[in-house]
Amino acid sequence: MKFVDEATIRVEAGDGGNGVVSFRREKYIPKGGPDGGDGGDGGHVYLIADTNLNTLVDYKFTKFYQAGRGQNGMSADCTGARGADVVLKVPVGTRVTDKETGEVLGDLQVEGEKLRVAKGGRHGLGNTHFKSSTNRAPRQKTNGTPGERRILDLELLLVADVGLLGLPNAGKSTFIRSVSAARPKVADYPFTTLVPNLGVVKTGDGESFVIADVPGLIEGAAQGAGLGHRFLRHLERCRVLLHLVDAQPVDGSDPVRNAQVIEQELKEYAHDLYEKPRWLVLNKVDLLEGGIDGNSEANDAASEGAKLLDKIASSLEHRPERVFMISALQQHQTKELTYALQELVDRVKAEEQAAASEENKGDSFVWTEGQSKLKDPVTGNTIKSDVSEDFDDDFDDDFDEDEGVEIIYQK
């Protein structure tokens, strides 16, 4: 299936049905009065997130969607049928933007999340609504309002915890193959990866995270070189970025210079992405002189790879939070790297949940007999209200009695 992460569609909600002018006409019932019914509401257009989808290819060819129109009202106070809704399924991670105004209408990040993108028109009123003591035969009615019409830009942003960055042939696809069940294409020429790939890394029972591999960047991507910045938006949701650097490039280029190129392209793309937590990973250390000796990081400090890694880290403006040396092909130190990533992802998720719960925490209202109390969400102290405990809120109870009311029956 072709991977499509951008699409533009036009949606139209249904118009509301018109009200009608009608009068009740039956034998032996003179002057039956108005009985014109209301029209039906127009149908809405919804988008719903579905985990079974991973591309917007369905919207690349079918670009127009219209909800049903509300039925007109009928006599005998019959309301018209409501227009049928249109529900469009999109992959999880789809961002919806109004093309004409640039307004972001929503971001569907959870399975089953539903977003109304076009509101149906409101129904018109029949002449029954206009009857009064002075207007017993109204001939007024209203028409339904038109439904919303929008042109939408759909953008798919992959939902992943860890994103891979690097030049072509830095070993990103090899790394995701070695730590997950994903099987992206691997070859000895640049731009082997043409579309983003997702992999699930399992580090233990019930513990896992999602890693995203995007096509490599080259110098001048901001000006359209290579595949440009087209796929960098898939890293916007990642909690940490892994910057993979080839320790022994086949073209003989300088690894330090290659790392600086990626950093500069990130800075030109978006400041928020540039400021994300970033780890530096030196890949293909098995190609360095001496190969893999299997020693710990402390014993590798004096090795050629450790010196190169330190040189790269010190040359970057955005200093990496952690550094690693791995060989994705030989799976050297990859397990240690995935365990460290799992700890970071778990910690960040816990912080996000705590921040969300704190944000949603509001004033808790406690009602007690005789008075109302508010609790301060910060201190937890009770805030007394101005209502006195002796205040009688049953002041109108006396009016519920029938004493003094004269009931007159007329024959």
C-alpha positions as CSV (number, residue, x, y, z in Angstrom):
1,M,0.0,0.0,0.0
2,K,1.3,3.4,-0.9
3,F,2.2,5.6,2.0
4,V,0.4,9.0,1.8
5,D,0.8,11.5,4.7
6,E,-0.9,14.5,3.1
7,A,-4.3,15.0,1.6
8,T,-6.7,17.8,0.9
9,I,-10.5,17.2,0.9
10,R,-13.7,19.2,0.7
11,V,-16.5,18.5,3.1
12,E,-20.0,19.8,3.2
13,A,-22.5,19.4,6.0
14,G,-26.1,19.0,5.2
15,D,-28.5,21.9,5.0
16,G,-31.4,22.1,7.4
17,G,-34.8,21.2,6.2
18,N,-37.4,24.0,5.7
19,G,-40.5,24.5,7.9
20,V,-43.9,24.3,6.2
21,V,-47.2,26.2,6.3
22,S,-50.1,23.9,6.9
23,F,-53.5,23.9,8.5
24,R,-55.5,21.1,10.1
25,R,-58.5,20.4,7.8
26,E,-60.8,17.6,9.0
27,K,-64.5,17.0,8.7
28,Y,-66.5,18.5,11.5
29,I,-63.4,20.4,12.8
30,P,-63.7,23.9,11.6
31,K,-60.8,26.3,12.0
32,G,-58.4,23.4,13.0
33,G,-55.5,25.8,13.3
34,P,-51.9,25.6,12.1
35,D,-50.1,22.3,12.1
36,G,-47.0,22.9,9.9
37,G,-44.0,20.9,11.2
38,D,-40.4,21.8,11.5
39,G,-37.7,20.7,9.1
40,G,-35.0,18.2,10.1
41,D,-31.4,19.2,11.0
42,G,-28.7,18.7,8.5
43,G,-26.1,16.0,8.9
44,H,-22.6,16.6,10.3
45,V,-19.3,15.5,9.0
46,Y,-17.0,13.8,11.5
47,L,-13.4,12.4,11.5
48,I,-12.6,9.5,13.7
49,A,-9.2,8.1,14.5
50,D,-8.7,4.4,13.6
51,T,-5.6,2.4,14.6
52,N,-6.2,0.0,11.7
53,L,-5.2,2.7,9.2
54,N,-1.7,4.0,8.7
55,T,-2.0,6.1,5.5
56,L,-4.2,8.8,4.0
57,V,-4.3,7.1,0.6
58,D,-8.1,6.8,0.6
59,Y,-8.4,10.6,0.6
60,K,-5.8,11.1,-2.2
61,F,-8.4,10.2,-4.9
62,T,-11.8,10.7,-3.3
63,K,-11.8,14.4,-2.3
64,F,-15.4,15.4,-1.8
65,Y,-17.7,14.3,1.0
66,Q,-21.2,15.5,1.7
67,A,-23.6,14.8,4.6
68,G,-27.4,14.4,4.1
69,R,-29.8,17.3,4.0
70,G,-32.6,17.6,6.5
71,Q,-36.0,16.7,5.3
72,N,-38.7,19.4,5.0
73,G,-41.4,19.5,7.6
74,M,-44.8,18.1,7.0
75,S,-48.4,18.6,8.0
76,A,-49.9,17.2,11.2
77,D,-47.0,18.7,13.1
78,C,-44.6,16.1,11.6
79,T,-40.9,17.0,11.9
80,G,-38.7,16.2,8.9
81,A,-36.1,13.5,9.2
82,R,-32.6,14.5,10.2
83,G,-29.9,14.3,7.6
84,A,-27.4,11.4,7.7
85,D,-24.0,12.1,9.2
86,V,-20.8,11.2,7.4
87,V,-18.0,9.6,9.4
88,L,-14.6,9.5,7.8
89,K,-11.9,7.2,9.3
90,V,-8.3,8.6,9.5
91,P,-5.1,7.2,11.0
92,V,-4.2,8.0,14.6
93,G,-2.0,11.1,14.6
94,T,-3.9,13.0,11.9
95,R,-3.9,16.8,12.2
96,V,-6.8,18.7,10.6
97,T,-6.4,22.2,9.4
98,D,-8.8,24.6,7.6
99,K,-7.1,25.4,4.4
100,E,-8.8,28.8,3.9
101,T,-8.2,30.2,7.4
102,G,-5.2,28.2,8.6
103,E,-7.0,27.2,11.8
104,V,-6.0,23.9,13.3
105,L,-9.4,22.2,14.0
106,G,-8.1,19.2,15.9
107,D,-5.4,16.6,16.4
108,L,-6.6,13.0,16.6
109,Q,-4.1,11.2,18.8
110,V,-6.2,8.6,20.5
111,E,-8.0,5.6,19.1
112,G,-11.7,6.3,18.7
113,E,-11.3,10.1,19.1
114,K,-14.0,11.9,17.1
115,L,-13.9,15.4,15.7
116,R,-16.7,17.3,14.0
117,V,-15.2,19.2,11.1
118,A,-18.5,20.5,9.5
119,K,-21.7,21.3,11.4
120,G,-25.0,20.6,9.8
121,G,-27.6,23.4,9.2
122,R,-30.3,24.1,11.8
123,H,-33.9,23.1,10.9
124,G,-36.5,25.7,9.8
125,L,-39.7,26.3,11.8
126,G,-43.2,25.5,10.7
127,N,-46.1,27.9,11.1
128,T,-47.2,26.2,14.3
129,H,-44.5,28.2,16.1
130,F,-46.0,31.5,15.0
131,K,-49.5,31.1,16.3
132,S,-50.7,33.4,19.0
133,S,-53.9,34.9,20.4
134,T,-53.8,37.6,17.8
135,N,-52.4,35.5,14.9
136,R,-54.5,32.3,14.8
137,A,-53.8,31.5,11.2
138,P,-50.1,32.3,10.7
139,R,-48.6,31.9,7.3
140,Q,-45.0,32.5,8.3
141,K,-42.3,29.8,8.3
142,T,-38.5,29.8,8.2
143,N,-36.1,28.0,6.0
144,G,-33.3,25.8,7.2
145,T,-29.8,27.2,7.5
146,P,-27.0,26.0,5.2
147,G,-24.5,23.6,6.6
148,E,-20.8,24.4,6.9
149,R,-18.5,23.9,3.9
150,R,-14.8,23.6,4.4
151,I,-11.6,22.6,2.6
152,L,-9.4,20.6,4.9
153,D,-5.7,19.8,4.9
154,L,-5.1,16.4,6.5
155,E,-1.6,15.7,7.8
156,L,-0.5,12.4,9.2
157,L,2.1,12.8,12.0
158,L,3.3,9.4,13.3
159,V,2.8,8.8,17.0
160,A,6.1,7.5,18.3
161,D,8.2,7.9,21.5
162,V,11.6,7.9,19.9
163,G,12.6,9.3,16.5
164,L,15.8,8.5,14.5
165,L,17.8,11.2,12.8
166,G,20.8,11.0,10.6
167,L,22.3,11.2,7.1
168,P,21.5,8.5,4.5
169,N,23.3,5.3,5.3
170,A,23.9,6.2,8.9
171,G,22.3,2.8,9.9
172,K,18.9,4.0,11.0
173,S,17.0,1.2,9.3
174,T,19.5,-1.4,10.4
175,F,19.1,-0.2,14.0
176,I,15.3,-0.4,13.9
177,R,15.5,-3.9,12.4
178,S,17.9,-5.0,15.2
179,V,15.7,-3.8,18.1
180,S,12.2,-4.4,16.8
181,A,10.2,-6.6,14.4
182,A,10.0,-3.9,11.8
183,R,11.7,-4.8,8.5
184,P,12.5,-1.7,6.5
185,K,14.5,-2.0,3.4
186,V,18.3,-2.0,3.9
187,A,20.9,-1.6,1.1
188,D,24.3,-0.2,0.5
189,Y,23.2,3.0,-1.3
190,P,21.7,6.3,0.0
191,F,18.0,7.0,0.3
192,T,17.1,3.3,0.8
193,T,14.3,4.5,3.1
194,L,11.7,6.5,1.2
195,V,8.8,6.5,3.7
196,P,8.7,6.6,7.5
197,N,8.7,3.2,9.3
198,L,7.5,2.4,12.8
199,G,8.7,-0.3,15.1
200,V,7.7,-1.5,18.6
201,V,10.6,-2.1,20.9
202,K,9.8,-4.6,23.7
203,T,12.1,-4.3,26.7
204,G,10.2,-6.5,29.2
205,D,6.8,-7.8,30.2
206,G,4.4,-5.1,29.5
207,E,7.1,-2.6,28.7
208,S,7.6,-1.2,25.2
209,F,7.9,2.0,23.2
210,V,7.5,3.0,19.6
211,I,10.4,4.1,17.5
212,A,10.1,6.0,14.2
213,D,12.6,5.8,11.3
214,V,12.4,8.6,8.7
215,P,14.3,9.1,5.5
216,G,17.7,10.6,5.9
217,L,18.5,14.3,5.6
218,I,21.3,15.8,3.6
219,E,22.9,19.2,3.5
220,G,20.6,21.7,1.8
221,A,17.4,19.9,2.7
222,A,15.9,23.2,3.7
223,Q,16.2,24.3,0.1
224,G,14.7,21.1,-1.2
225,A,17.8,18.9,-1.7
226,G,17.1,15.2,-1.4
227,L,13.7,14.5,0.1
228,G,13.8,17.9,1.8
229,H,12.1,18.4,5.2
230,R,9.0,16.6,4.1
231,F,9.2,13.8,6.7
232,L,10.6,15.7,9.6
233,R,7.1,16.5,10.9
234,H,6.8,12.9,11.9
235,L,9.3,13.5,14.7
236,E,7.3,16.4,16.2
237,R,5.5,14.1,18.7
238,C,8.6,12.1,19.7
239,R,9.7,12.4,23.3
240,V,13.4,12.0,22.4
241,L,15.5,12.1,19.2
242,L,18.3,9.6,18.5
243,H,20.9,11.3,16.3
244,L,22.8,8.4,14.6
245,V,26.2,9.2,13.2
246,D,28.2,6.9,10.9
247,A,31.6,6.3,12.5
248,Q,33.2,5.3,9.2
249,P,31.3,6.9,6.2
250,V,31.8,5.0,2.9
251,D,32.3,8.3,1.1
252,G,35.2,9.3,3.4
253,S,33.4,12.3,4.8
254,D,34.1,13.7,8.3
255,P,31.6,12.3,11.0
256,V,31.9,15.6,12.9
257,R,30.9,17.6,9.9
258,N,28.0,15.2,9.2
259,A,26.6,15.6,12.7
260,Q,26.7,19.4,12.3
261,V,24.8,19.2,9.1
262,I,21.9,17.4,10.7
263,E,21.9,19.9,13.6
264,Q,21.8,22.8,11.2
265,E,18.9,21.3,9.2
266,L,16.9,20.8,12.4
267,K,17.4,24.4,13.4
268,E,16.2,25.6,10.0
269,Y,13.1,23.4,10.1
270,A,11.6,24.2,13.5
271,H,12.9,25.6,16.8
272,D,10.6,23.3,18.9
273,L,12.0,20.2,17.2
274,Y,15.6,21.5,17.6
275,E,15.1,21.9,21.3
276,K,13.7,18.4,21.9
277,P,15.8,16.1,24.1
278,R,18.5,14.5,21.9
279,W,20.8,11.6,22.4
280,L,24.0,11.1,20.3
281,V,24.6,7.6,19.0
282,L,27.8,6.7,17.2
283,N,27.0,3.7,15.0
284,K,29.1,1.2,13.1
285,V,31.9,1.2,15.7
286,D,32.7,-2.3,14.6
287,L,34.4,-0.7,11.5
288,L,36.8,1.3,13.6
289,E,40.3,0.1,14.2
290,G,40.3,-2.6,16.8
291,G,36.6,-3.5,16.2
292,I,34.4,-4.5,19.0
293,D,36.2,-5.5,22.2
294,G,33.1,-6.0,24.3
295,N,34.4,-3.8,27.1
296,S,32.2,-1.5,29.2
297,E,31.7,2.2,28.5
298,A,34.4,3.0,31.1
299,N,37.0,0.9,29.4
300,D,36.1,2.3,26.0
301,A,36.8,5.8,27.1
302,A,40.3,5.7,25.7
303,S,39.3,3.9,22.5
304,E,39.2,5.6,19.1
305,G,35.4,5.5,19.1
306,A,35.1,7.2,22.5
307,K,37.5,10.0,21.3
308,L,35.5,10.5,18.1
309,L,32.2,10.5,20.1
310,D,33.5,13.1,22.5
311,K,34.7,15.2,19.5
312,I,31.4,15.1,17.9
313,A,29.4,15.9,21.1
314,S,31.6,18.9,21.8
315,S,31.2,20.3,18.3
316,L,27.4,20.5,18.5
317,E,25.6,23.7,19.7
318,H,22.8,21.6,21.2
319,R,24.8,19.3,23.6
320,P,23.3,15.8,23.6
321,E,21.9,14.6,27.0
322,R,23.5,11.2,26.6
323,V,26.0,9.5,24.2
324,F,26.3,5.9,23.2
325,M,28.5,3.8,20.9
326,I,26.8,0.9,19.2
327,S,27.0,-1.4,16.2
328,A,23.4,-2.0,15.0
329,L,24.5,-4.8,12.6
330,Q,26.3,-6.7,15.4
331,Q,23.7,-5.6,18.0
332,H,26.6,-4.3,20.2
333,Q,25.3,-2.2,23.0
334,T,21.8,-1.9,21.4
335,K,20.1,-3.6,24.3
336,E,21.6,-1.2,26.8
337,L,20.5,1.7,24.6
338,T,16.9,0.4,24.5
339,Y,16.7,-0.1,28.2
340,A,17.9,3.5,28.8
341,L,15.3,4.8,26.3
342,Q,12.6,2.8,28.1
343,E,13.5,4.5,31.4
344,L,13.4,7.9,29.7
345,V,10.0,7.3,28.0
346,D,8.5,6.0,31.3
347,R,9.7,9.0,33.2
348,V,8.5,11.5,30.6
349,K,5.1,9.8,30.4
350,A,4.7,10.0,34.2
351,E,5.6,13.7,34.1
352,E,3.1,14.4,31.4
353,Q,0.3,12.5,33.2
354,A,1.1,14.4,36.4
355,A,1.0,17.7,34.6
356,A,-2.3,16.8,32.9
357,S,-3.9,15.8,36.2
358,E,-2.7,19.0,37.9
359,E,-4.1,21.1,35.0
360,N,-7.5,19.4,35.1
361,K,-7.7,19.8,38.9
362,G,-10.2,22.4,39.8
363,D,-12.1,23.7,42.8
364,S,-13.8,20.8,44.5
365,F,-17.3,21.8,45.8
366,V,-18.5,20.2,49.0
367,W,-22.1,20.8,50.1
368,T,-22.9,20.3,53.7
369,E,-26.2,20.9,55.5
370,G,-26.7,24.6,56.3
371,Q,-23.8,25.9,54.3
372,S,-21.7,25.4,51.2
373,K,-17.9,25.1,51.2
374,L,-15.2,25.5,48.7
375,K,-11.8,23.8,49.0
376,D,-8.7,25.6,47.9
377,P,-7.0,23.3,45.4
378,V,-3.5,24.5,46.4
379,T,-3.7,24.6,50.2
380,G,-6.6,22.2,50.7
381,N,-8.1,24.7,53.2
382,T,-11.9,25.2,53.4
383,I,-13.2,28.5,52.0
384,K,-16.3,29.5,53.9
385,S,-19.2,31.0,51.9
386,D,-21.1,34.1,52.9
387,V,-24.2,32.1,53.5
388,S,-25.2,32.1,57.1
389,E,-26.0,28.8,58.8
390,D,-29.3,30.3,60.0
391,F,-30.3,31.2,56.5
392,D,-33.6,29.7,55.6
393,D,-33.7,28.8,51.9
394,D,-37.3,27.5,52.2
395,F,-38.8,31.0,52.2
396,D,-41.3,30.0,49.6
397,D,-42.6,26.9,51.4
398,D,-45.6,28.8,52.7
399,F,-46.8,29.6,49.1
400,D,-47.1,25.9,48.4
401,E,-50.1,25.5,50.7
402,D,-53.6,25.8,49.4
403,E,-54.9,28.0,52.3
404,G,-56.7,31.1,51.3
405,V,-57.1,30.0,47.7
406,E,-60.6,30.0,46.3
407,I,-61.3,27.5,43.6
408,I,-64.3,28.3,41.4
409,Y,-65.9,25.7,39.2
410,Q,-68.1,26.8,36.4
411,K,-70.8,24.7,34.7
